[in-house]
C-alpha cells in the first residue's frame, strides 16, 4: 500500500524548471528597478554544478529597491496542483516567488519566503499567493488560475543590500 501511495504522489509532481538540466541561463531574464530609474543590479547564470544563481545589489537610490529574474513559458496547467516547491539556498534574506497566469497580466501572484543560508525546500500553497502590482496588494482573489505562463524570483526588502539565491529546482504538486 505504501508503494502505491508513493508512486501516486510522485506522478502528481510537475517540474517547472530543473537547473541540473539547464546548460545556460538564456531562458531567464533579469528585470531591475532601472526600468523605473533605479540603480539596482541583478545577474543570473547557471553554475557549473547545475544551480541557477540570482545575485546582485539592491539600491534605494533614485527611488529604486528591487531586482528580479523571470522565466516565460507556454501555458502550464496547474488545475490539479495545490503548491509550489522550491529547492533553494539563500543568504538569510527574504525573497518573493511570483507567478503570472498570463504573461500579459500587469500583476503577479506573490508568495514570500525567508531563506536560512542552507539548502532547503520551501513550500508555498498556491491559494496563499496574493495578487500584487508594484509592491501593493490588490483587492481580488488569491491565486485560483488554471495555468501559469511566467514565474519569477524577486528581492525587495526596502533596504540596500547584496544578495545571492541559488535555485536547484521548481516544482508543482
C-alpha positions in Angstrom: 0.0 0.0 0.0 2.8 2.4 0.8 4.5 1.9 -2.5 1.2 2.6 -4.4 0.7 5.8 -2.5 4.3 6.9 -3.0 4.0 6.2 -6.8 0.8 8.2 -6.9 2.3 11.2 -5.2 5.3 11.2 -7.5 3.1 11.2 -10.5 1.4 14.4 -9.3 4.7 16.4 -9.2 5.3 18.6 -12.3 8.8 20.0 -12.6 8.6 23.6 -13.8 12.3 24.1 -14.0 15.3 21.9 -13.1 18.6 23.8 -13.3 20.5 20.5 -13.3 19.2 20.0 -16.8 19.9 23.6 -18.0 23.1 24.4 -19.7 22.7 28.2 -19.7 20.5 31.0 -18.3 19.1 32.4 -21.6 15.6 31.3 -20.7 15.7 33.7 -17.7 15.6 37.5 -17.9 16.7 39.9 -15.2 14.5 42.9 -14.6 15.7 45.5 -12.1 14.4 48.8 -10.9 16.4 50.5 -13.6 13.2 50.2 -15.7 11.9 53.0 -13.4 15.1 55.0 -12.9 16.5 52.9 -10.0 20.1 51.7 -9.7 19.9 48.1 -8.5 21.9 45.5 -10.4 21.0 41.8 -10.7 22.5 39.0 -12.6 21.6 35.4 -13.4 23.6 32.4 -14.5 23.7 28.7 -14.3 26.7 27.5 -12.2 29.0 24.6 -13.2 27.3 22.4 -10.5 23.8 23.0 -12.0 22.2 25.7 -9.9 20.6 28.9 -11.0 22.4 31.8 -9.4 20.5 35.0 -8.9 22.7 37.6 -7.3 23.4 41.3 -7.2 22.8 44.5 -5.2 19.6 46.3 -4.4 19.9 50.1 -4.3 17.4 52.5 -2.9 18.9 55.4 -5.0 16.5 57.2 -7.4 13.5 55.5 -5.7 14.8 52.1 -6.6 14.6 49.0 -4.4 14.1 45.7 -6.3 15.8 43.1 -8.6 14.1 40.1 -10.2 14.7 37.3 -12.6 11.8 35.9 -14.7 11.0 33.0 -17.0 8.2 32.9 -19.5 6.8 29.7 -21.0 3.9 28.3 -22.9 0.9 27.8 -20.6 1.4 25.2 -17.9 -1.7 23.6 -16.4 -1.9 24.0 -12.7 -5.5 22.9 -12.2 -4.6 19.8 -10.2 -1.8 21.4 -8.2 -2.1 23.0 -4.8 1.5 24.1 -4.0 4.9 25.1 -5.4 8.1 23.6 -4.0 11.3 25.5 -4.4 14.7 23.8 -3.7 16.9 26.8 -2.8 19.9 28.0 -0.9 19.7 31.7 0.1 21.6 34.1 2.2 19.2 34.5 5.1 17.2 37.2 3.3 13.5 37.3 2.3 12.6 36.7 -1.3 9.4 36.5 -3.3 8.3 33.8 -5.7 5.9 35.2 -8.3 3.5 33.6 -10.8 1.5 35.1 -13.7 -1.4 33.2 -15.1 -0.9 35.1 -18.4 2.4 36.8 -19.3 0.4 39.8 -20.4 -1.1 40.3 -16.9 0.0 43.5 -15.3 0.1 41.9 -11.8 1.7 38.8 -10.3 0.7 36.4 -7.6 3.2 36.6 -4.7 4.5 34.1 -2.2 7.1 35.4 0.2 9.8 33.1 1.8 12.8 33.6 4.1 16.0 31.7 3.4 18.2 30.1 6.1 21.6 30.1 4.5 21.3 26.3 3.9 19.8 24.2 1.2 16.1 23.9 1.9 12.8 23.0 0.3 10.3 25.9 0.5 6.6 25.0 0.1 4.2 27.8 -0.9 0.5 26.9 -1.2 -0.9 28.4 -4.4 -4.1 29.6 -2.7 -2.0 31.8 -0.3 -0.3 33.6 -3.2 -1.8 37.1 -3.3 -2.1 39.4 -6.3 0.3 42.4 -6.3 1.3 45.2 -8.6 4.4 47.4 -7.9 4.6 46.2 -4.4 1.0 46.8 -3.5 -1.5 44.0 -2.7 -4.6 44.2 -5.0 -8.1 43.7 -3.8 -9.1 40.5 -5.6 -8.8 36.7 -5.0 -5.6 34.9 -4.3 -4.3 32.5 -6.9 -7.1 30.4 -8.4 -5.9 30.2 -12.0 -5.8 27.1 -14.3 -2.5 27.9 -16.0 0.7 29.8 -15.5 2.9 31.5 -18.2 5.5 33.2 -16.0 7.4 32.6 -12.8 9.9 34.9 -11.1 12.1 35.5 -8.1 12.3 39.0 -6.6 14.0 40.7 -3.8 12.6 44.0 -2.4 13.3 44.4 1.3 13.2 48.2 1.4 17.0 48.4 2.2 20.2 48.5 0.3 21.8 45.0 0.3 23.8 42.5 -1.6 22.0 39.2 -2.3 22.6 35.7 -3.6 19.9 33.0 -4.1 20.9 29.6 -5.5 18.0 27.7 -7.2 18.1 24.0 -7.8 14.5 23.1 -8.8 11.0 24.5 -9.0 8.1 22.0 -8.9 4.3 22.0 -8.8 2.5 19.5 -6.5 
